[in-house]
Amino acid sequence: MAVLALLATVVLPGSAAAAPPVAQAPGRQAAQAPGRQVARGAGSPAALVATPPAALAAGSQTVGAPVSVGSWLGAAPGALGATTGGTGVVGAGTAETADGNARTGSAGDGVAPPRVKASSVVLADEETGQVLFERAERQPRAMASTTKVMTGLLALERLDQRRTVVIGREPTTVGEESLELERGERLTVHQLLLALLVKSANDAAVALADAVDGSAAAFVRRMNARAGELGLRDTHYVTPYGLDRPGHRTSARDLARLWEVAMRRADFRALVSTRSAQLPGPARVRKFTNTNQLLGSYAWAVGGKTGFTNDAKRCLVASASRGGRRLVAVALGSPDAFADVRALFEYGFTAFDWVRLARRGQAVTLTGTGQTAAFQVTADVDALVRKDLLDELALAPPTRILGAPSAPAATAGGTASSTTTTTTTTTGGAASTAGGTPSAVPGSGGTLTVWIQAGGQRLAPLRLGPPGSAPASGSGTPGAVVASGPVAAGGAASDGSGAQGDASTPGEAIPPLSSVAAGLVPPGSVPAAIDPFLRRASP
């Protein structure tokens, strides 16, 4: 089975030199390009043909030399264009540098990775859920008082903040950080939540647990049930406050997910952004400040929850907002979680551009051995791309293709027919479908999901549908992407799935040689979910 070259043709709406100034979406930086040589036809839009290295080696001609997207200075609306390289790896994830810091993709010397010393970290864009940096993000670890994110969320979901709670015996038996609650003392739920999320008081956690379920043990069962509902597979609770206990664990990715769910609530956001508070006490007024030192020291911090135990070390989950963008960062097992999270935020806010990678309505043709399948991009694709990887954008087809949809062909009765494609990617040694969902659903009319990547790092899913399924977005005629690769020969599977060949035998790896380029994001565009698990917006 031969591997064919991939070719992308992108049609621009007009000459860049003649294009009027374009405002970009608030808070998002876009890659921009000056005018460049393009092929022109009478009465037609300017067209750029970007040819991959394989085609160039065969003597193909192109109009204009390849241009690094990172060097662009101005562009017409939706202007696209660049030839790409790529590693051929789908979901390559992160690697470590010599100094132990994680890096993404093949950055070279362009952008330095954030210097973080935490054992597990995650940095993600809250609007789309796109992961910008991660290390050991699924490793279960002690979480210390970041446990109280779940305690606070459940208390807000189950209790009226105006309700008065009478302190029982159980809260008074909890040690370490506490409010020094006394039995019979009366405080409101709101006051206990301030103690929980601002002071990080362990006895306040137990008092809230008692108020919800009558005991800490019953409340912990509720915590674990809620974790299951949220898909927190690496999380298990033993207490509502987080002191070291066997089996009390979470992962950086799970904690980021939980934090985003909690931050959807305005009342939770108000609590974790509170700088200081004071509560009545039997002998004196209790005054305390937020344990999150980023509040007040990092101008863009909007809230967070700290934690520390001997086992967990320093932990922090926090959000920051800057220039219209919101980021979430998690550091677990750190000697200095505040420094780590600050470094992650600075990396996220300064090292990336917000760009358009594909437009709704663009044609995509998959070509294999004796088969050709036509698709259409079903939605605009926007993502954050690291500045030094803007010229390494590529389409990353699945590493295994088990069947390919045929282009609609006329049957004896004159009716068009087609088959669907089943694709499987392998990431980290485990088989999974692209984007976490089936890339092609039997009977769906040929839907398919592939990923756009840069430097071996997956950026955003490119969702494809049958031709005519989505009108073109923006002005001008959408460009066409032609992607070629090996497909399994043979008839359709007898189970009706549309898969062809032996599903247990991987096909040849398809190198990411298609040309994908960065363009301006039109003002007012609403970003789509990239990783719904980490997205702030409700699913």
Secondary structure as UniProt FT lines:
FT   STRAND          7..11
FT   TURN            16..18
FT   TURN            26..27
FT   TURN            42..43
FT   STRAND          47..50
FT   HELIX           53..57
FT   TURN            58..59
FT   HELIX           69..71
FT   TURN            77..78
FT   TURN            90..91
FT   STRAND          94..96
FT   TURN            98..99
FT   STRAND          102..104
FT   TURN            105..106
FT   TURN            108..109
FT   STRAND          120..125
FT   TURN            126..128
FT   STRAND          131..135
FT   TURN            137..138
FT   HELIX           144..147
FT   HELIX           148..158
FT   TURN            161..162
FT   STRAND          164..166
FT   HELIX           170..173
FT   TURN            183..184
FT   STRAND          186..188
FT   HELIX           189..194
FT   HELIX           195..199
FT   HELIX           202..213
FT   HELIX           216..229
FT   TURN            230..231
FT   TURN            233..234
FT   TURN            246..247
FT   STRAND          249..250
FT   HELIX           252..263
FT   HELIX           266..272
FT   STRAND          276..279
FT   STRAND          286..289
FT   HELIX           294..297
FT   TURN            299..300
FT   STRAND          301..309
FT   TURN            310..312
FT   STRAND          313..322
FT   TURN            323..324
FT   STRAND          325..334
FT   HELIX           337..350
FT   STRAND          352..358
FT   TURN            360..361
FT   STRAND          363..368
FT   TURN            369..370
FT   STRAND          371..377
FT   STRAND          381..386
FT   HELIX           387..392
FT   STRAND          393..396
FT   STRAND          400..401
FT   STRAND          409..410
FT   TURN            412..413
FT   STRAND          416..417
FT   STRAND          423..427
FT   TURN            428..429
FT   STRAND          430..432
FT   HELIX           434..436
FT   TURN            442..443
FT   STRAND          448..454
FT   TURN            455..456
FT   STRAND          457..465
FT   TURN            467..468
FT   STRAND          480..484
FT   TURN            494..495
FT   TURN            503..504
FT   STRAND          514..515
FT   TURN            523..524
FT   HELIX           532..534
//
